[in-house]
Amino acid sequence: MKRIIFLLLLLLVLYSCSNEKPTENLPENISVPNSPNPPDYATNIPLDLSLAWACSNANSFDLYFDTLAPPQKLLAAKIISKSLK
């Protein structure tokens, strides 16, 4: 009986240790870009358009463009403005 209790406690400890989530020191003021132009799911838009978005608390942006979700293809990196032609 003692052996079974010991094994159960050991399994409980091992299970709880393996499910710990890593702690990250992320800034509290993370802001996600919003208000995209053209808007999501827009149709009949010209091919020579400017992309624009709103965002606060960001120094630069990486722009991914793809038919996959989430997008995988990096179109432009470290953009400092809130638009791209």
C-alpha positions in Angstrom: 0.0 0.0 0.0 2.8 2.4 0.9 4.4 1.6 -2.5 1.2 2.6 -4.4 0.9 5.8 -2.5 4.5 6.6 -3.2 4.1 6.0 -6.9 0.9 8.1 -7.0 2.7 11.0 -5.3 5.7 10.7 -7.6 3.4 10.7 -10.7 1.6 13.8 -9.3 4.9 15.7 -8.8 6.2 14.7 -12.2 2.9 15.7 -13.9 2.7 19.0 -12.1 6.3 19.9 -13.0 5.8 19.0 -16.7 2.8 21.3 -17.0 4.4 24.5 -15.7 4.1 27.3 -18.1 7.2 29.4 -18.8 7.1 32.9 -17.4 8.1 35.7 -19.7 8.9 39.2 -18.8 6.7 40.9 -21.4 6.0 44.6 -21.3 2.7 45.5 -19.8 1.9 48.1 -22.5 1.9 45.8 -25.6 -0.3 47.1 -28.3 -1.6 45.2 -31.3 -2.0 47.1 -34.6 -5.7 47.7 -35.5 -7.9 49.6 -37.9 -6.2 48.2 -41.0 -6.7 50.0 -44.3 -7.9 48.4 -46.5 -10.1 46.7 -43.9 -10.2 42.9 -43.3 -12.0 41.0 -46.1 -12.0 44.0 -48.4 -12.8 43.3 -52.1 -12.2 45.1 -55.3 -9.3 47.0 -54.1 -6.6 48.4 -56.5 -3.3 46.7 -56.7 -1.3 49.9 -56.1 -2.8 50.7 -52.7 -1.1 51.9 -49.5 -1.4 49.7 -46.5 -2.1 51.5 -43.2 -2.9 50.7 -39.6 -3.2 52.3 -36.2 -1.2 51.4 -33.2 0.3 53.0 -30.1 3.3 52.0 -28.0 5.3 50.5 -30.8 8.7 51.6 -32.3 8.5 49.5 -35.4 6.5 46.8 -37.2 7.1 43.6 -39.2 4.5 43.2 -42.0 3.6 39.6 -42.9 1.4 39.0 -46.0 0.1 35.6 -47.0 -2.9 33.5 -47.8 -2.3 31.4 -44.7 -3.4 32.2 -41.2 -1.3 33.2 -39.5 0.8 34.6 -42.3 4.2 33.2 -42.9 5.7 35.5 -45.6 7.6 38.5 -44.3 6.8 41.4 -46.7 8.7 44.2 -44.8 10.7 44.3 -41.5 11.2 47.1 -39.0 8.8 49.6 -40.5 8.8 52.7 -38.4 5.7 54.4 -40.0 2.1 53.2 -39.8 1.7 52.8 -43.5 3.4 51.2 -46.4 3.1 51.8 -50.2 
